[in-house]
């Protein structure tokens, strides 16, 4: 149960000051434009969720679920990244 609760916020936690380009390079996300490469995760959150996201808000972007994992003074500071299950993981779980 605790594992499921922890996974709700993501498999990995990232500071919203990171560039989308750096994150995409680490996780193999193929970006479609130079504009995406120049954004920070904070800008991505603003674009996808608007001005007032709350803890637990989420969105899908490039086949990954992104979750607001930490807020300080009404500002998002950490974003959770939930990677999709691979076919191998699904096969192991079904066995």
Jmol script that loads the backbone (N, CA, C; Angstrom):
load data "model"
ATOM      1  N   UNK A   1       0.824  -1.193   0.000  1.00  0.00           N
ATOM      2  CA  UNK A   1       0.000   0.000   0.000  1.00  0.00           C
ATOM      3  C   UNK A   1       0.869   1.259   0.000  1.00  0.00           C
ATOM      4  N   UNK A   2       1.902   1.301   0.834  1.00  0.00           N
ATOM      5  CA  UNK A   2       2.786   2.466   0.879  1.00  0.00           C
ATOM      6  C   UNK A   2       3.510   2.643  -0.449  1.00  0.00           C
ATOM      7  N   UNK A   3       3.876   1.519  -1.087  1.00  0.00           N
ATOM      8  CA  UNK A   3       4.542   1.587  -2.388  1.00  0.00           C
ATOM      9  C   UNK A   3       3.623   2.214  -3.435  1.00  0.00           C
ATOM     10  N   UNK A   4       2.343   1.845  -3.415  1.00  0.00           N
ATOM     11  CA  UNK A   4       1.381   2.422  -4.354  1.00  0.00           C
ATOM     12  C   UNK A   4       1.220   3.922  -4.112  1.00  0.00           C
ATOM     13  N   UNK A   5       1.183   4.318  -2.850  1.00  0.00           N
ATOM     14  CA  UNK A   5       1.054   5.740  -2.522  1.00  0.00           C
ATOM     15  C   UNK A   5       2.283   6.501  -2.993  1.00  0.00           C
ATOM     16  N   UNK A   6       3.468   5.932  -2.777  1.00  0.00           N
ATOM     17  CA  UNK A   6       4.699   6.585  -3.213  1.00  0.00           C
ATOM     18  C   UNK A   6       4.734   6.693  -4.735  1.00  0.00           C
ATOM     19  N   UNK A   7       4.304   5.648  -5.435  1.00  0.00           N
ATOM     20  CA  UNK A   7       4.334   5.662  -6.894  1.00  0.00           C
ATOM     21  C   UNK A   7       3.345   6.682  -7.454  1.00  0.00           C
ATOM     22  N   UNK A   8       2.310   7.015  -6.717  1.00  0.00           N
ATOM     23  CA  UNK A   8       1.355   8.022  -7.180  1.00  0.00           C
ATOM     24  C   UNK A   8       2.074   9.313  -7.565  1.00  0.00           C
ATOM     25  N   UNK A   9       3.083   9.684  -6.791  1.00  0.00           N
ATOM     26  CA  UNK A   9       3.816  10.921  -7.048  1.00  0.00           C
ATOM     27  C   UNK A   9       4.947  10.737  -8.048  1.00  0.00           C
ATOM     28  N   UNK A  10       5.278   9.507  -8.408  1.00  0.00           N
ATOM     29  CA  UNK A  10       6.270   9.283  -9.452  1.00  0.00           C
ATOM     30  C   UNK A  10       7.337   8.283  -9.080  1.00  0.00           C
ATOM     31  N   UNK A  11       8.018   7.816 -10.120  1.00  0.00           N
ATOM     32  CA  UNK A  11       9.151   6.906  -9.954  1.00  0.00           C
ATOM     33  C   UNK A  11      10.422   7.694  -9.639  1.00  0.00           C
ATOM     34  N   UNK A  12      10.478   8.920 -10.145  1.00  0.00           N
ATOM     35  CA  UNK A  12      11.623   9.802  -9.955  1.00  0.00           C
ATOM     36  C   UNK A  12      11.106  11.201  -9.666  1.00  0.00           C
ATOM     37  N   UNK A  13      11.873  11.966  -8.902  1.00  0.00           N
ATOM     38  CA  UNK A  13      11.472  13.325  -8.548  1.00  0.00           C
ATOM     39  C   UNK A  13      12.505  14.306  -9.076  1.00  0.00           C
ATOM     40  N   UNK A  14      12.011  15.345  -9.726  1.00  0.00           N
ATOM     41  CA  UNK A  14      12.888  16.297 -10.397  1.00  0.00           C
ATOM     42  C   UNK A  14      12.592  17.718  -9.940  1.00  0.00           C
ATOM     43  N   UNK A  15      13.643  18.508  -9.790  1.00  0.00           N
ATOM     44  CA  UNK A  15      13.504  19.923  -9.470  1.00  0.00           C
ATOM     45  C   UNK A  15      12.967  20.644 -10.702  1.00  0.00           C
ATOM     46  N   UNK A  16      11.983  21.512 -10.522  1.00  0.00           N
ATOM     47  CA  UNK A  16      11.364  22.187 -11.664  1.00  0.00           C
ATOM     48  C   UNK A  16      12.283  23.209 -12.339  1.00  0.00           C
ATOM     49  N   UNK A  17      13.447  23.467 -11.762  1.00  0.00           N
ATOM     50  CA  UNK A  17      14.412  24.352 -12.402  1.00  0.00           C
ATOM     51  C   UNK A  17      15.200  23.682 -13.514  1.00  0.00           C
ATOM     52  N   UNK A  18      15.110  22.353 -13.598  1.00  0.00           N
ATOM     53  CA  UNK A  18      15.827  21.626 -14.645  1.00  0.00           C
ATOM     54  C   UNK A  18      15.257  21.956 -16.015  1.00  0.00           C
ATOM     55  N   UNK A  19      16.118  21.881 -17.009  1.00  0.00           N
ATOM     56  CA  UNK A  19      15.641  22.108 -18.374  1.00  0.00           C
ATOM     57  C   UNK A  19      14.963  20.847 -18.900  1.00  0.00           C
ATOM     58  N   UNK A  20      13.964  21.049 -19.740  1.00  0.00           N
ATOM     59  CA  UNK A  20      13.287  19.926 -20.384  1.00  0.00           C
ATOM     60  C   UNK A  20      14.297  19.146 -21.227  1.00  0.00           C
ATOM     61  N   UNK A  21      15.242  19.836 -21.859  1.00  0.00           N
ATOM     62  CA  UNK A  21      16.257  19.179 -22.685  1.00  0.00           C
ATOM     63  C   UNK A  21      17.094  18.198 -21.863  1.00  0.00           C
ATOM     64  N   UNK A  22      17.523  18.609 -20.668  1.00  0.00           N
ATOM     65  CA  UNK A  22      18.333  17.730 -19.817  1.00  0.00           C
ATOM     66  C   UNK A  22      17.546  16.490 -19.415  1.00  0.00           C
ATOM     67  N   UNK A  23      16.292  16.685 -19.052  1.00  0.00           N
ATOM     68  CA  UNK A  23      15.446  15.558 -18.650  1.00  0.00           C
ATOM     69  C   UNK A  23      15.188  14.642 -19.841  1.00  0.00           C
ATOM     70  N   UNK A  24      14.928  15.229 -20.997  1.00  0.00           N
ATOM     71  CA  UNK A  24      14.645  14.417 -22.184  1.00  0.00           C
ATOM     72  C   UNK A  24      15.859  13.584 -22.574  1.00  0.00           C
ATOM     73  N   UNK A  25      17.047  14.147 -22.435  1.00  0.00           N
ATOM     74  CA  UNK A  25      18.265  13.402 -22.742  1.00  0.00           C
ATOM     75  C   UNK A  25      18.437  12.210 -21.806  1.00  0.00           C
ATOM     76  N   UNK A  26      18.126  12.388 -20.531  1.00  0.00           N
ATOM     77  CA  UNK A  26      18.271  11.312 -19.543  1.00  0.00           C
ATOM     78  C   UNK A  26      17.243  10.199 -19.721  1.00  0.00           C
ATOM     79  N   UNK A  27      16.023  10.560 -20.110  1.00  0.00           N
ATOM     80  CA  UNK A  27      14.932   9.589 -20.157  1.00  0.00           C
ATOM     81  C   UNK A  27      14.503   9.218 -21.571  1.00  0.00           C
ATOM     82  N   UNK A  28      15.254   9.650 -22.571  1.00  0.00           N
ATOM     83  CA  UNK A  28      14.974   9.259 -23.943  1.00  0.00           C
ATOM     84  C   UNK A  28      13.694   9.837 -24.523  1.00  0.00           C
ATOM     85  N   UNK A  29      13.322  11.020 -24.082  1.00  0.00           N
ATOM     86  CA  UNK A  29      12.127  11.680 -24.602  1.00  0.00           C
ATOM     87  C   UNK A  29      12.522  12.428 -25.878  1.00  0.00           C
ATOM     88  N   UNK A  30      11.807  12.142 -26.962  1.00  0.00           N
ATOM     89  CA  UNK A  30      12.085  12.826 -28.221  1.00  0.00           C
ATOM     90  C   UNK A  30      11.253  14.099 -28.291  1.00  0.00           C
ATOM     91  N   UNK A  31      11.941  15.222 -28.282  1.00  0.00           N
ATOM     92  CA  UNK A  31      11.254  16.513 -28.306  1.00  0.00           C
ATOM     93  C   UNK A  31      10.978  16.937 -29.745  1.00  0.00           C
ATOM     94  N   UNK A  32       9.852  17.617 -29.932  1.00  0.00           N
ATOM     95  CA  UNK A  32       9.428  17.976 -31.270  1.00  0.00           C
ATOM     96  C   UNK A  32       9.900  19.333 -31.751  1.00  0.00           C
ATOM     97  N   UNK A  33      10.323  20.200 -30.844  1.00  0.00           N
ATOM     98  CA  UNK A  33      10.684  21.547 -31.281  1.00  0.00           C
ATOM     99  C   UNK A  33      11.794  22.122 -30.410  1.00  0.00           C
ATOM    100  N   UNK A  34      12.440  23.144 -30.948  1.00  0.00           N
ATOM    101  CA  UNK A  34      13.468  23.853 -30.188  1.00  0.00           C
ATOM    102  C   UNK A  34      12.845  24.551 -28.982  1.00  0.00           C
ATOM    103  N   UNK A  35      11.604  24.996 -29.138  1.00  0.00           N
ATOM    104  CA  UNK A  35      10.885  25.645 -28.031  1.00  0.00           C
ATOM    105  C   UNK A  35      10.784  24.705 -26.829  1.00  0.00           C
ATOM    106  N   UNK A  36      10.476  23.423 -27.081  1.00  0.00           N
ATOM    107  CA  UNK A  36      10.409  22.447 -25.983  1.00  0.00           C
ATOM    108  C   UNK A  36      11.769  22.283 -25.327  1.00  0.00           C
ATOM    109  N   UNK A  37      12.834  22.244 -26.116  1.00  0.00           N
ATOM    110  CA  UNK A  37      14.187  22.060 -25.571  1.00  0.00           C
ATOM    111  C   UNK A  37      14.600  23.227 -24.676  1.00  0.00           C
ATOM    112  N   UNK A  38      14.078  24.404 -24.952  1.00  0.00           N
ATOM    113  CA  UNK A  38      14.481  25.597 -24.205  1.00  0.00           C
ATOM    114  C   UNK A  38      13.676  25.813 -22.926  1.00  0.00           C
ATOM    115  N   UNK A  39      12.605  25.048 -22.728  1.00  0.00           N
ATOM    116  CA  UNK A  39      11.754  25.208 -21.538  1.00  0.00           C
ATOM    117  C   UNK A  39      12.387  24.581 -20.306  1.00  0.00           C
ATOM    118  N   UNK A  40      12.000  25.108 -19.146  1.00  0.00           N
ATOM    119  CA  UNK A  40      12.299  24.437 -17.880  1.00  0.00           C
ATOM    120  C   UNK A  40      11.081  23.587 -17.514  1.00  0.00           C
ATOM    121  N   UNK A  41      11.244  22.696 -16.552  1.00  0.00           N
ATOM    122  CA  UNK A  41      10.096  21.916 -16.087  1.00  0.00           C
ATOM    123  C   UNK A  41       9.029  22.828 -15.491  1.00  0.00           C
ATOM    124  N   UNK A  42       9.429  23.921 -14.859  1.00  0.00           N
ATOM    125  CA  UNK A  42       8.466  24.888 -14.315  1.00  0.00           C
ATOM    126  C   UNK A  42       7.596  25.458 -15.430  1.00  0.00           C
ATOM    127  N   UNK A  43       8.218  25.822 -16.532  1.00  0.00           N
ATOM    128  CA  UNK A  43       7.462  26.346 -17.672  1.00  0.00           C
ATOM    129  C   UNK A  43       6.528  25.284 -18.244  1.00  0.00           C
ATOM    130  N   UNK A  44       6.980  24.041 -18.248  1.00  0.00           N
ATOM    131  CA  UNK A  44       6.134  22.943 -18.719  1.00  0.00           C
ATOM    132  C   UNK A  44       4.910  22.788 -17.821  1.00  0.00           C
ATOM    133  N   UNK A  45       5.121  22.839 -16.508  1.00  0.00           N
ATOM    134  CA  UNK A  45       3.999  22.751 -15.562  1.00  0.00           C
ATOM    135  C   UNK A  45       3.022  23.898 -15.794  1.00  0.00           C
ATOM    136  N   UNK A  46       3.535  25.106 -15.940  1.00  0.00           N
ATOM    137  CA  UNK A  46       2.671  26.267 -16.188  1.00  0.00           C
ATOM    138  C   UNK A  46       1.869  26.088 -17.474  1.00  0.00           C
ATOM    139  N   UNK A  47       2.529  25.584 -18.504  1.00  0.00           N
ATOM    140  CA  UNK A  47       1.871  25.372 -19.796  1.00  0.00           C
ATOM    141  C   UNK A  47       0.764  24.325 -19.698  1.00  0.00           C
ATOM    142  N   UNK A  48       1.029  23.250 -18.981  1.00  0.00           N
ATOM    143  CA  UNK A  48       0.098  22.122 -18.928  1.00  0.00           C
ATOM    144  C   UNK A  48      -0.984  22.272 -17.860  1.00  0.00           C
ATOM    145  N   UNK A  49      -0.655  22.906 -16.731  1.00  0.00           N
ATOM    146  CA  UNK A  49      -1.599  22.954 -15.606  1.00  0.00           C
ATOM    147  C   UNK A  49      -2.099  24.355 -15.267  1.00  0.00           C
ATOM    148  N   UNK A  50      -1.485  25.370 -15.827  1.00  0.00           N
ATOM    149  CA  UNK A  50      -1.924  26.726 -15.520  1.00  0.00           C
ATOM    150  C   UNK A  50      -1.226  27.292 -14.298  1.00  0.00           C
ATOM    151  N   UNK A  51      -1.770  28.372 -13.795  1.00  0.00           N
ATOM    152  CA  UNK A  51      -1.098  29.173 -12.772  1.00  0.00           C
ATOM    153  C   UNK A  51      -1.152  28.613 -11.355  1.00  0.00           C
ATOM    154  N   UNK A  52      -2.134  27.782 -11.025  1.00  0.00           N
ATOM    155  CA  UNK A  52      -2.301  27.372  -9.630  1.00  0.00           C
ATOM    156  C   UNK A  52      -2.430  25.859  -9.454  1.00  0.00           C
ATOM    157  N   UNK A  53      -1.403  25.094  -9.842  1.00  0.00           N
ATOM    158  CA  UNK A  53      -1.494  23.650  -9.621  1.00  0.00           C
ATOM    159  C   UNK A  53      -1.419  23.328  -8.130  1.00  0.00           C
ATOM    160  N   UNK A  54      -1.990  22.203  -7.760  1.00  0.00           N
ATOM    161  CA  UNK A  54      -1.946  21.748  -6.372  1.00  0.00           C
ATOM    162  C   UNK A  54      -1.253  20.396  -6.309  1.00  0.00           C
ATOM    163  N   UNK A  55      -0.834  20.021  -5.119  1.00  0.00           N
ATOM    164  CA  UNK A  55      -0.162  18.752  -4.897  1.00  0.00           C
ATOM    165  C   UNK A  55      -1.000  17.617  -5.460  1.00  0.00           C
ATOM    166  N   UNK A  56      -0.391  16.789  -6.286  1.00  0.00           N
ATOM    167  CA  UNK A  56      -1.085  15.649  -6.874  1.00  0.00           C
ATOM    168  C   UNK A  56      -1.661  15.897  -8.253  1.00  0.00           C
ATOM    169  N   UNK A  57      -1.722  17.162  -8.687  1.00  0.00           N
ATOM    170  CA  UNK A  57      -2.163  17.430 -10.061  1.00  0.00           C
ATOM    171  C   UNK A  57      -1.223  16.713 -11.021  1.00  0.00           C
ATOM    172  N   UNK A  58      -1.772  16.232 -12.127  1.00  0.00           N
ATOM    173  CA  UNK A  58      -0.935  15.501 -13.076  1.00  0.00           C
ATOM    174  C   UNK A  58      -1.349  15.803 -14.508  1.00  0.00           C
ATOM    175  N   UNK A  59      -0.449  15.461 -15.418  1.00  0.00           N
ATOM    176  CA  UNK A  59      -0.715  15.601 -16.848  1.00  0.00           C
ATOM    177  C   UNK A  59       0.135  14.590 -17.612  1.00  0.00           C
ATOM    178  N   UNK A  60      -0.307  14.258 -18.810  1.00  0.00           N
ATOM    179  CA  UNK A  60       0.432  13.367 -19.700  1.00  0.00           C
ATOM    180  C   UNK A  60       1.189  14.236 -20.697  1.00  0.00           C
ATOM    181  N   UNK A  61       2.454  13.918 -20.906  1.00  0.00           N
ATOM    182  CA  UNK A  61       3.259  14.640 -21.883  1.00  0.00           C
ATOM    183  C   UNK A  61       4.321  13.694 -22.405  1.00  0.00           C
ATOM    184  N   UNK A  62       4.358  13.479 -23.701  1.00  0.00           N
ATOM    185  CA  UNK A  62       5.297  12.555 -24.346  1.00  0.00           C
ATOM    186  C   UNK A  62       5.217  11.155 -23.728  1.00  0.00           C
ATOM    187  N   UNK A  63       4.001  10.663 -23.554  1.00  0.00           N
ATOM    188  CA  UNK A  63       3.734   9.309 -23.039  1.00  0.00           C
ATOM    189  C   UNK A  63       4.229   9.072 -21.614  1.00  0.00           C
ATOM    190  N   UNK A  64       4.448  10.131 -20.874  1.00  0.00           N
ATOM    191  CA  UNK A  64       4.880  10.036 -19.480  1.00  0.00           C
ATOM    192  C   UNK A  64       3.888  10.819 -18.631  1.00  0.00           C
ATOM    193  N   UNK A  65       3.574  10.281 -17.456  1.00  0.00           N
ATOM    194  CA  UNK A  65       2.716  11.006 -16.518  1.00  0.00           C
ATOM    195  C   UNK A  65       3.608  11.831 -15.602  1.00  0.00           C
ATOM    196  N   UNK A  66       3.290  13.108 -15.497  1.00  0.00           N
ATOM    197  CA  UNK A  66       4.023  14.058 -14.665  1.00  0.00           C
ATOM    198  C   UNK A  66       3.099  14.477 -13.530  1.00  0.00           C
ATOM    199  N   UNK A  67       3.593  14.448 -12.289  1.00  0.00           N
ATOM    200  CA  UNK A  67       2.761  14.718 -11.116  1.00  0.00           C
ATOM    201  C   UNK A  67       3.416  15.798 -10.249  1.00  0.00           C
ATOM    202  N   UNK A  68       2.618  16.755  -9.810  1.00  0.00           N
ATOM    203  CA  UNK A  68       3.117  17.766  -8.871  1.00  0.00           C
ATOM    204  C   UNK A  68       3.397  17.046  -7.550  1.00  0.00           C
ATOM    205  N   UNK A  69       4.680  16.939  -7.196  1.00  0.00           N
ATOM    206  CA  UNK A  69       5.082  16.137  -6.046  1.00  0.00           C
ATOM    207  C   UNK A  69       5.439  16.960  -4.809  1.00  0.00           C
ATOM    208  N   UNK A  70       5.724  18.243  -4.977  1.00  0.00           N
ATOM    209  CA  UNK A  70       6.055  19.079  -3.823  1.00  0.00           C
ATOM    210  C   UNK A  70       5.770  20.537  -4.165  1.00  0.00           C
ATOM    211  N   UNK A  71       5.198  21.230  -3.210  1.00  0.00           N
ATOM    212  CA  UNK A  71       4.869  22.645  -3.363  1.00  0.00           C
ATOM    213  C   UNK A  71       5.414  23.385  -2.147  1.00  0.00           C
ATOM    214  N   UNK A  72       5.991  24.562  -2.385  1.00  0.00           N
ATOM    215  CA  UNK A  72       6.480  25.409  -1.307  1.00  0.00           C
ATOM    216  C   UNK A  72       5.988  26.826  -1.574  1.00  0.00           C
ATOM    217  N   UNK A  73       5.310  27.401  -0.616  1.00  0.00           N
ATOM    218  CA  UNK A  73       4.786  28.763  -0.742  1.00  0.00           C
ATOM    219  C   UNK A  73       3.943  28.920  -2.015  1.00  0.00           C
ATOM    220  N   UNK A  74       3.079  27.941  -2.251  1.00  0.00           N
ATOM    221  CA  UNK A  74       2.150  27.922  -3.389  1.00  0.00           C
ATOM    222  C   UNK A  74       2.839  27.802  -4.743  1.00  0.00           C
ATOM    223  N   UNK A  75       4.096  27.361  -4.748  1.00  0.00           N
ATOM    224  CA  UNK A  75       4.827  27.187  -6.007  1.00  0.00           C
ATOM    225  C   UNK A  75       5.318  25.751  -6.106  1.00  0.00           C
ATOM    226  N   UNK A  76       5.205  25.179  -7.297  1.00  0.00           N
ATOM    227  CA  UNK A  76       5.694  23.822  -7.533  1.00  0.00           C
ATOM    228  C   UNK A  76       7.213  23.836  -7.460  1.00  0.00           C
ATOM    229  N   UNK A  77       7.788  22.915  -6.674  1.00  0.00           N
ATOM    230  CA  UNK A  77       9.243  22.820  -6.574  1.00  0.00           C
ATOM    231  C   UNK A  77       9.766  21.456  -7.028  1.00  0.00           C
ATOM    232  N   UNK A  78       8.924  20.431  -6.965  1.00  0.00           N
ATOM    233  CA  UNK A  78       9.316  19.088  -7.406  1.00  0.00           C
ATOM    234  C   UNK A  78       8.219  18.510  -8.280  1.00  0.00           C
ATOM    235  N   UNK A  79       8.660  17.817  -9.310  1.00  0.00           N
ATOM    236  CA  UNK A  79       7.747  17.165 -10.235  1.00  0.00           C
ATOM    237  C   UNK A  79       8.080  15.680 -10.248  1.00  0.00           C
ATOM    238  N   UNK A  80       7.075  14.849 -10.072  1.00  0.00           N
ATOM    239  CA  UNK A  80       7.267  13.412 -10.155  1.00  0.00           C
ATOM    240  C   UNK A  80       7.118  12.958 -11.592  1.00  0.00           C
ATOM    241  N   UNK A  81       7.911  11.979 -11.965  1.00  0.00           N
ATOM    242  CA  UNK A  81       7.892  11.438 -13.311  1.00  0.00           C
ATOM    243  C   UNK A  81       7.508   9.972 -13.201  1.00  0.00           C
ATOM    244  N   UNK A  82       6.383   9.589 -13.761  1.00  0.00           N
ATOM    245  CA  UNK A  82       5.908   8.199 -13.732  1.00  0.00           C
ATOM    246  C   UNK A  82       6.166   7.577 -15.087  1.00  0.00           C
ATOM    247  N   UNK A  83       7.160   6.715 -15.158  1.00  0.00           N
ATOM    248  CA  UNK A  83       7.477   6.062 -16.416  1.00  0.00           C
ATOM    249  C   UNK A  83       6.434   5.001 -16.740  1.00  0.00           C
ATOM    250  N   UNK A  84       6.126   4.823 -18.026  1.00  0.00           N
ATOM    251  CA  UNK A  84       5.162   3.778 -18.392  1.00  0.00           C
ATOM    252  C   UNK A  84       5.768   2.407 -18.155  1.00  0.00           C
ATOM    253  N   UNK A  85       4.915   1.440 -17.826  1.00  0.00           N
ATOM    254  CA  UNK A  85       5.399   0.071 -17.667  1.00  0.00           C
ATOM    255  C   UNK A  85       5.853  -0.446 -19.023  1.00  0.00           C
ATOM    256  N   UNK A  86       6.958  -1.152 -19.020  1.00  0.00           N
ATOM    257  CA  UNK A  86       7.434  -1.738 -20.271  1.00  0.00           C
ATOM    258  C   UNK A  86       6.712  -3.048 -20.508  1.00  0.00           C
ATOM    259  N   UNK A  87       6.790  -3.528 -21.702  1.00  0.00           N
ATOM    260  CA  UNK A  87       6.171  -4.808 -22.037  1.00  0.00           C
ATOM    261  C   UNK A  87       6.758  -5.911 -21.168  1.00  0.00           C
ATOM    262  N   UNK A  88       8.068  -5.864 -20.911  1.00  0.00           N
ATOM    263  CA  UNK A  88       8.709  -6.871 -20.067  1.00  0.00           C
ATOM    264  C   UNK A  88       8.119  -6.862 -18.665  1.00  0.00           C
ATOM    265  N   UNK A  89       7.948  -5.696 -18.059  1.00  0.00           N
ATOM    266  CA  UNK A  89       7.361  -5.616 -16.722  1.00  0.00           C
ATOM    267  C   UNK A  89       5.947  -6.177 -16.716  1.00  0.00           C
ATOM    268  N   UNK A  90       5.180  -5.897 -17.749  1.00  0.00           N
ATOM    269  CA  UNK A  90       3.815  -6.407 -17.833  1.00  0.00           C
ATOM    270  C   UNK A  90       3.812  -7.922 -17.952  1.00  0.00           C
ATOM    271  N   UNK A  91       4.761  -8.465 -18.740  1.00  0.00           N
ATOM    272  CA  UNK A  91       4.850  -9.919 -18.890  1.00  0.00           C
ATOM    273  C   UNK A  91       5.217 -10.588 -17.573  1.00  0.00           C
ATOM    274  N   UNK A  92       6.142  -9.994 -16.812  1.00  0.00           N
ATOM    275  CA  UNK A  92       6.559 -10.556 -15.527  1.00  0.00           C
ATOM    276  C   UNK A  92       5.398 -10.519 -14.542  1.00  0.00           C
ATOM    277  N   UNK A  93       4.664  -9.422 -14.501  1.00  0.00           N
ATOM    278  CA  UNK A  93       3.537  -9.296 -13.578  1.00  0.00           C
ATOM    279  C   UNK A  93       2.403 -10.248 -13.910  1.00  0.00           C
ATOM    280  N   UNK A  94       2.232 -10.595 -15.183  1.00  0.00           N
ATOM    281  CA  UNK A  94       1.162 -11.504 -15.581  1.00  0.00           C
ATOM    282  C   UNK A  94       1.505 -12.955 -15.282  1.00  0.00           C
ATOM    283  N   UNK A  95       2.801 -13.266 -15.181  1.00  0.00           N
ATOM    284  CA  UNK A  95       3.237 -14.659 -14.961  1.00  0.00           C
ATOM    285  C   UNK A  95       2.929 -15.147 -13.571  1.00  0.00           C
TER     286      UNK A  95
END
end "model"
wireframe off; spacefill off
backbone 0.3
color backbone group
